[in-house]
């Protein structure tokens, strides 16, 4: 892994976005892990897509996965896998949020712990994160230079 291997403006942008996305995942995980898992489970359950047993599993596992993903993104290791995983996870989050908005469900998004209400601003924020992640993923897979 070479930190300065990004010689083009797009490469520099991908590097910056990858580190920022990683930091956001770490912060999101920390915000969830500092509260009891049941509080995050309430946010997950409010989307009305998972059975109760799955809500508990997701509430207990997802913050740790986000933490690991954030660290891996920041470190720049396993770029293909970590970028694709971030894009997939953000796409799922975004689709679920759009679904909730379309259905008129008034809920906390659960993005950064309790109290983060789902709104058009939330959709704009998460859509931007998704777009950034897709760019990082595309750069990881289409990079012309081999990884160091």
C-alpha positions as CSV (number, residue, x, y, z in Angstrom):
1,X,0.0,0.0,0.0
2,X,1.4,3.3,-1.1
3,X,-0.3,6.4,0.3
4,X,1.1,8.6,-2.5
5,X,0.4,6.2,-5.3
6,X,-2.4,8.5,-6.5
7,X,-0.8,10.7,-9.1
8,X,-3.9,12.0,-10.9
9,X,-6.6,14.3,-9.5
10,X,-9.1,11.4,-9.6
11,X,-6.6,9.3,-7.7
12,X,-6.1,11.9,-5.1
13,X,-9.9,12.4,-4.8
14,X,-10.4,8.7,-4.4
15,X,-7.8,8.6,-1.7
16,X,-9.4,11.5,0.2
17,X,-12.9,10.1,-0.2
18,X,-11.8,6.6,0.9
19,X,-10.3,8.0,4.1
20,X,-13.3,10.2,4.8
21,X,-15.7,7.3,4.2
22,X,-13.6,5.2,6.5
23,X,-13.7,7.9,9.2
24,X,-17.5,8.3,8.8
25,X,-18.0,4.5,9.2
26,X,-15.8,4.6,12.4
27,X,-17.8,7.5,13.8
28,X,-21.1,5.9,12.9
29,X,-20.0,2.7,14.6
30,X,-18.8,4.5,17.7
31,X,-22.1,6.4,18.0
32,X,-24.0,3.1,18.0
33,X,-21.6,1.2,20.2
34,X,-21.6,3.8,23.0
35,X,-25.4,3.1,23.5
36,X,-27.1,-0.1,24.4
37,X,-27.7,-2.3,21.3
38,X,-31.4,-2.3,22.0
39,X,-31.6,1.5,21.1
40,X,-30.2,0.8,17.7
41,X,-32.5,-2.2,17.4
42,X,-35.5,0.1,17.7
43,X,-34.2,2.2,14.8
44,X,-33.7,-0.9,12.7
45,X,-37.1,-2.3,13.6
46,X,-38.8,1.0,12.6
47,X,-37.9,0.3,9.0
48,X,-40.3,-2.7,9.1
49,X,-38.3,-5.0,6.9
50,X,-36.7,-7.6,9.3
51,X,-38.2,-10.1,11.7
52,X,-37.5,-9.5,15.4
53,X,-34.8,-12.2,15.6
54,X,-32.9,-10.6,12.7
55,X,-33.3,-7.1,14.1
56,X,-31.4,-8.2,17.2
57,X,-28.6,-9.8,15.2
58,X,-28.2,-6.8,12.9
59,X,-28.2,-4.4,15.9
60,X,-25.5,-6.3,17.6
61,X,-23.3,-7.0,14.6
62,X,-23.6,-4.0,12.2
63,X,-21.8,-1.5,14.4
64,X,-18.8,-3.8,14.7
65,X,-18.9,-4.4,10.9
66,X,-19.0,-0.7,10.3
67,X,-16.0,-0.2,12.6
68,X,-14.0,-2.9,10.9
69,X,-15.0,-1.5,7.5
70,X,-14.0,2.0,8.5
71,X,-10.6,0.9,9.7
72,X,-9.9,-1.1,6.6
73,X,-10.9,1.8,4.4
74,X,-8.7,4.2,6.2
75,X,-5.8,1.7,6.1
76,X,-6.2,1.2,2.4
77,X,-6.0,-2.6,2.6
78,X,-8.2,-4.9,0.6
79,X,-9.4,-1.9,-1.4
80,X,-11.5,-3.8,-3.9
81,X,-13.4,-5.7,-1.1
82,X,-13.7,-2.8,1.3
83,X,-14.8,-0.3,-1.3
84,X,-17.4,-2.7,-2.7
85,X,-18.6,-3.6,0.8
86,X,-19.0,0.1,1.6
87,X,-20.9,0.7,-1.6
88,X,-23.2,-2.2,-1.1
89,X,-23.9,-1.3,2.5
90,X,-24.5,2.4,1.7
91,X,-26.8,1.3,-1.2
92,X,-28.9,-0.9,1.1
93,X,-29.1,1.9,3.6
94,X,-30.1,4.4,0.9
95,X,-32.8,2.1,-0.6
96,X,-34.3,1.5,2.9
97,X,-34.3,5.2,3.7
98,X,-36.0,6.1,0.4
99,X,-38.6,3.3,1.0
100,X,-39.3,4.7,4.4
101,X,-39.7,8.2,3.0
102,X,-42.0,7.1,0.2
103,X,-44.1,5.2,2.8
104,X,-44.3,8.3,5.0
105,X,-42.7,6.5,8.0
106,X,-41.4,9.1,10.5
107,X,-38.4,7.4,12.0
108,X,-34.8,7.9,13.2
109,X,-32.5,6.8,10.4
110,X,-30.2,5.0,12.8
111,X,-27.2,6.3,10.9
112,X,-25.4,7.8,13.8
113,X,-27.2,6.5,16.8
114,X,-30.5,7.7,18.3
115,X,-31.9,11.1,17.4
116,X,-30.9,11.3,13.8
117,X,-34.4,11.8,12.1
118,X,-34.9,10.6,8.6
119,X,-35.4,13.6,6.3
120,X,-34.5,14.9,2.9
121,X,-31.2,16.2,4.3
122,X,-30.5,12.6,5.5
123,X,-31.2,11.3,2.0
124,X,-28.9,14.0,0.5
125,X,-26.2,13.1,2.9
126,X,-26.4,9.4,2.4
127,X,-26.8,9.8,-1.4
128,X,-23.6,11.8,-1.4
129,X,-21.9,9.1,0.7
130,X,-23.1,6.4,-1.7
131,X,-21.9,8.4,-4.8
132,X,-18.5,8.9,-3.2
133,X,-18.3,5.2,-2.3
134,X,-19.2,4.2,-5.8
135,X,-16.4,6.5,-7.1
136,X,-13.9,4.9,-4.7
137,X,-15.1,1.5,-5.8
138,X,-14.8,2.3,-9.4
139,X,-11.2,3.6,-8.9
140,X,-10.3,0.5,-6.9
141,X,-11.4,-1.8,-9.7
142,X,-10.3,0.4,-12.7
143,X,-7.0,1.5,-11.4
144,X,-4.3,1.2,-14.1
145,X,-1.4,0.8,-11.7
146,X,-1.0,-2.3,-9.6
147,X,-1.3,-2.1,-5.9
148,X,2.0,-1.7,-4.1
